Amino acid sequence: MSKDSMQVTAARIEADRARARLMECARELQERLSPGTLAHNAWEGAKIKGADLAEDAVDAVRRRPAIAGGVVAALTLFLAREPLIDLAGKLTEGAKTKRRSRKTTRKTRNTETTE
């Protein structure tokens, strides 16, 4: 076997190895970029981030419970604003009605006593 043919054979072997490495790399990329893998990785990342945020929130509440209570109360009032506004309207209308009925009662008493 001549030196040239040995070099050609060695080059072919090296080319076959390089091709095999390239194909393996392409398979790995295809697996990494598959929609299922991407969705799974995104879901895992979201779970981890959510757990970190929850842990930070618990730590913040432990450090400042009064502030956390105030924030929760403010958020509750904000979310319940419509029913609270309706209730306040009913209470003020009820107070106005009572006030009117008192005035009417006083006027009728005054007119009865003057007659």
C-alpha angles and dihedrals in degrees: 000000000000126000091248094053091049090052091048091049091048090048091051091050090049090047090051090050092048090048090051091050090048092050091049090050090049091051091050091049091048090052093046093048097045113121092240093053093045091050092047092050092047091050092049091048091050091049092051092046091047091051090049092050092048091050091050090049092051090049091050092051091049091052096047112018095163093055091046090051090051092050091050091048092049092048091049091050090048093050093045095044097115096053090042092051090049091049092049090050091051092048093050092046089050090050091049090049091051091047091051092047090050091051091047091048091049091049092050090047091049092049092046093051093047093050 
